Amino acid sequence: MKKSKAISQTVWMAIVAILIIIIAAMGVGWYLTLQAPREKPTLTVFSLWSGAEEANFKEALERFTNNTGITVRHIGYSTQELLITVPTQLRAGVTIADVIIAPWPSWILSLAGDGHLTSVTDMIDATKFPETYLDVVTTGNEIYGIPFKVSGKPGFWYRKSFFTNNGLTVPTTYNEFKTLLANISQIEGVEAAIASGNGVGWPLSDTTEAFIIGLGGYQLQLDLIFGDEQFNSTTVKDVFVELVSLLQAGYFSVPDDFDLQVARVWDGTYGIYFQGSFITAFEPFSENLDDVAFFPFPGTDGATGAVDYAIMPALTKHPVEARQLMEFLAGAEAQEIMVGLGGFLAANSDVPDTAYSPIDLSVLEFMRTVTIVPDLDDAIGPPFQTTFWDQLKGLWVAPTTDLDTLLQALQDDWAPPPF
């Protein structure tokens, strides 16, 4: 009996020991599971940027990766691709992009209205941004876009040595402007006084808006956006009649891709080019900024300031990391990096003037002297936007187009902006 009892005690002690070992092992495994670092995902960003703009943006993203350990993949789309791809994915209940950068307030609010975007209200300090930048992406007291990049569209860019060598002077009145166009057209080797950018149509719309604001005033631009003035009105037709007279005189070039025209202005094929401040990021301008300048539309009281907004799809699989990237893009650090690389105006007021190159600072200083208004077609959005682009592309090719028909087509597709 004593021997059996001893064996029994030994067996029970062994069982208890085994149980202790098992429980301890489970505890260690559970602890290790909790403590194992979660692998950081790779974020995907969609934008419209390519070439120099994309290269500059990647430098800012590299800083984010260095700060956080989160890698970011950038995918550049054309305007039409982005306008179609993103809504199609979101309506299907999926998203490839964790962050999207786009310049269309109406499009952004449309996506937000369908529940596809995350509010960014608590991701930013709204006091660091102009109210006008935030108002157009705000609905129901919620902000849905972070102003990242501002592209001031100050006027006509030119090569300073081209003007000097040909005895040309910067115009201060509209009549002087027309004289300048005539003088440039007479220079040997020049094919047209003004370069015409194309693509999907936005360079032509930017040029047209310069005439609307320059000849009709910034208030006319605002009235067209909000419906207080109609496109088929006499006021608007008068602007288009003047624009058409310059087209018919042969002062505008045949439209071609935006970046190709930059090189042609540089080599003297064309004399001037209406573009946004981002033009200074494109070669050969970017490598020769000391020989680059701009002049505003003579007598203008306004200018468009297109803003590129960062938005965050509600369906992102990485909301924590995507939020980190959004907050980084909203901050002065990211925007100052972009400013330093050229062709970029910061939306965040904490970026100092000293961060700008002389040419970009001159754009900023000019923009402070006029009233900044939204880009016309970006503010109204589709279907007006594509109609505007298509009508202008047709007008540039056939400047004898009936203006009443063209302007009525614009009015027919106008709709009040959603802000």
Backbone hydrogen bonds, N-H to C=O, Kabsch-Sander energy under -0.5 kcal/mol:
donor,donor_aa,acceptor,acceptor_aa,energy
5,K,1,M,-2.4
6,A,2,K,-2.2
7,I,3,K,-2.3
8,S,4,S,-2.6
9,Q,5,K,-2.4
10,T,6,A,-2.3
11,V,7,I,-2.8
12,W,8,S,-2.4
13,M,9,Q,-2.3
14,A,10,T,-2.2
15,I,11,V,-2.5
16,V,12,W,-2.5
17,A,13,M,-2.3
18,I,14,A,-2.6
19,L,15,I,-2.6
20,I,16,V,-2.4
21,I,17,A,-2.3
22,I,18,I,-2.7
23,I,19,L,-2.9
24,A,20,I,-2.5
25,A,21,I,-2.6
26,M,22,I,-2.6
27,G,23,I,-2.4
28,V,24,A,-2.5
29,G,25,A,-2.6
30,W,26,M,-2.7
31,Y,27,G,-2.5
32,L,28,V,-3.0
33,T,29,G,-2.4
34,L,30,W,-2.1
35,Q,31,Y,-2.3
36,A,32,L,-1.5
43,L,41,P,-0.6
43,L,71,T,-2.6
45,V,73,R,-2.9
46,F,99,V,-1.9
47,S,75,I,-1.7
53,E,50,S,-1.1
54,E,50,S,-0.9
55,A,51,G,-2.3
56,N,52,A,-2.4
57,F,53,E,-2.3
58,K,54,E,-2.4
59,E,55,A,-1.2
60,A,56,N,-1.4
61,L,57,F,-2.3
62,E,58,K,-2.1
63,R,59,E,-1.5
64,F,60,A,-1.7
65,T,61,L,-2.3
66,N,62,E,-2.4
67,N,63,R,-2.1
68,T,64,F,-2.2
69,G,65,T,-3.0
71,T,69,G,-0.6
73,R,43,L,-3.6
75,I,45,V,-2.9
77,Y,47,S,-2.9
82,L,78,S,-2.5
83,L,79,T,-2.5
84,I,80,Q,-1.7
85,T,81,E,-3.4
86,V,82,L,-1.4
88,T,84,I,-1.8
89,Q,85,T,-2.3
90,L,86,V,-2.6
91,R,87,P,-2.6
92,A,88,T,-1.1
93,G,90,L,-1.4
94,V,89,Q,-2.4
98,D,44,T,-2.9
99,V,44,T,-1.7
100,I,311,I,-2.5
101,I,46,F,-2.6
102,A,100,I,-0.5
102,A,309,Y,-2.2
106,S,378,D,-1.0
108,I,104,W,-2.3
109,L,105,P,-2.6
110,S,106,S,-2.0
111,L,107,W,-2.2
112,A,108,I,-2.4
113,G,109,L,-2.6
114,D,110,S,-1.2
115,G,112,A,-1.8
116,H,111,L,-2.4
118,T,312,M,-2.8
120,V,143,I,-3.4
121,T,143,I,-0.7
123,M,120,V,-2.3
124,I,120,V,-0.7
124,I,121,T,-0.6
126,A,124,I,-0.8
128,K,125,D,-2.2
129,F,126,A,-1.5
133,Y,130,P,-1.0
134,L,130,P,-1.2
135,D,131,E,-3.1
136,V,132,T,-0.9
137,V,134,L,-1.6
138,T,135,D,-1.4
139,T,142,E,-2.3
142,E,139,T,-1.7
144,Y,137,V,-2.6
146,I,310,A,-2.4
148,F,308,D,-2.7
149,K,308,D,-1.4
150,V,345,L,-2.7
151,S,306,A,-3.4
152,G,150,V,-0.7
153,K,304,T,-1.9
155,G,275,Q,-0.9
156,F,295,F,-2.7
157,W,273,Y,-3.1
158,Y,293,A,-2.6
160,K,158,Y,-0.6
160,K,291,D,-2.1
162,F,159,R,-0.6
163,F,159,R,-1.6
164,T,160,K,-2.6
165,N,161,S,-2.9
166,N,162,F,-1.0
167,G,164,T,-1.2
168,L,163,F,-2.8
177,F,173,T,-1.7
178,K,174,Y,-2.1
179,T,175,N,-2.0
180,L,176,E,-2.3
181,L,177,F,-2.1
182,A,178,K,-1.9
183,N,179,T,-2.4
184,I,180,L,-2.8
185,S,181,L,-2.0
186,Q,182,A,-0.7
186,Q,183,N,-0.7
187,I,184,I,-1.7
190,V,187,I,-1.8
191,E,269,T,-2.9
192,A,269,T,-1.2
194,I,251,Y,-3.0
195,A,272,I,-2.9
197,G,195,A,-0.6
198,N,256,D,-1.8
204,L,201,G,-0.5
205,S,201,G,-1.8
206,D,202,W,-2.5
207,T,203,P,-1.9
208,T,204,L,-2.4
209,E,205,S,-2.5
210,A,206,D,-1.5
211,F,207,T,-1.3
212,I,208,T,-2.2
213,I,209,E,-2.7
214,G,210,A,-2.7
215,L,211,F,-2.7
216,G,211,F,-0.6
216,G,212,I,-1.7
217,G,213,I,-1.8
220,L,217,G,-0.9
221,Q,217,G,-1.1
222,L,218,Y,-2.0
223,D,219,Q,-2.8
224,L,220,L,-2.2
225,I,221,Q,-1.9
226,F,222,L,-2.4
227,G,223,D,-0.9
228,D,223,D,-1.5
229,E,223,D,-1.7
233,S,230,Q,-1.5
237,K,233,S,-2.3
238,D,234,T,-2.4
239,V,235,T,-1.1
240,F,236,V,-2.1
241,V,237,K,-2.7
242,E,238,D,-1.6
243,L,239,V,-2.2
244,V,240,F,-2.9
245,S,241,V,-1.7
246,L,242,E,-1.3
247,L,243,L,-1.8
248,Q,244,V,-3.0
249,A,245,S,-1.1
250,G,247,L,-1.4
251,Y,246,L,-2.1
253,S,194,I,-2.5
256,D,196,S,-1.8
258,F,198,N,-0.7
261,Q,257,D,-1.6
262,V,258,F,-0.9
263,A,259,D,-1.1
264,R,260,L,-1.2
265,V,261,Q,-1.9
266,W,262,V,-1.9
267,D,263,A,-2.0
268,G,265,V,-0.9
269,T,264,R,-1.8
270,Y,264,R,-1.5
271,G,192,A,-0.9
271,G,193,A,-0.7
272,I,193,A,-2.3
273,Y,157,W,-1.5
275,Q,155,G,-1.8
275,Q,273,Y,-0.6
277,S,152,G,-3.0
279,I,276,G,-1.9
280,T,277,S,-1.6
281,A,278,F,-2.0
282,F,279,I,-1.7
285,F,282,F,-0.7
286,S,282,F,-2.0
287,E,284,P,-0.6
288,N,285,F,-1.9
291,D,288,N,-2.1
292,V,289,L,-1.6
293,A,158,Y,-2.0
295,F,156,F,-2.0
300,T,297,F,-2.2
303,A,371,T,-1.9
305,G,373,V,-1.7
306,A,151,S,-1.7
308,D,149,K,-3.4
309,Y,102,A,-3.0
309,Y,307,V,-0.6
310,A,146,I,-2.5
311,I,100,I,-3.1
311,I,309,Y,-0.5
314,A,116,H,-2.9
316,T,313,P,-1.5
322,A,318,H,-2.8
323,R,319,P,-2.0
324,Q,320,V,-1.7
325,L,321,E,-2.0
326,M,322,A,-2.5
327,E,323,R,-2.7
328,F,324,Q,-1.9
329,L,325,L,-2.6
330,A,326,M,-1.7
331,G,327,E,-0.9
331,G,328,F,-0.7
334,A,328,F,-0.7
335,Q,331,G,-1.5
336,E,332,A,-2.6
337,I,333,E,-1.6
338,M,334,A,-1.8
339,V,335,Q,-2.3
340,G,336,E,-2.3
341,L,337,I,-0.9
341,L,338,M,-0.6
342,G,338,M,-0.6
342,G,339,V,-1.3
345,L,150,V,-1.7
347,A,148,F,-0.9
349,S,128,K,-2.6
351,V,348,N,-1.6
355,A,352,P,-1.7
356,Y,353,D,-1.8
361,L,357,S,-2.7
362,S,358,P,-1.8
363,V,359,I,-1.4
364,L,360,D,-2.3
365,E,361,L,-2.8
366,F,362,S,-1.9
367,M,363,V,-2.6
368,R,364,L,-1.2
369,T,366,F,-2.2
370,V,367,M,-0.7
371,T,301,D,-2.1
372,I,370,V,-0.5
373,V,303,A,-2.3
379,A,375,D,-2.2
380,I,376,L,-2.0
381,G,377,D,-2.5
385,Q,381,G,-1.6
387,T,383,P,-1.9
388,F,384,F,-3.1
389,W,385,Q,-2.3
390,D,386,T,-2.7
391,Q,387,T,-2.7
392,L,388,F,-2.1
393,K,389,W,-2.4
394,G,390,D,-2.0
395,L,391,Q,-2.1
396,W,392,L,-2.5
397,V,393,K,-1.4
398,A,394,G,-2.5
401,T,398,A,-2.0
406,L,402,D,-1.9
407,L,403,L,-3.1
408,Q,404,D,-1.9
409,A,405,T,-1.9
410,L,406,L,-1.7
411,Q,407,L,-2.3
412,D,408,Q,-2.6
413,D,409,A,-1.2
414,W,410,L,-0.6
414,W,411,Q,-0.9
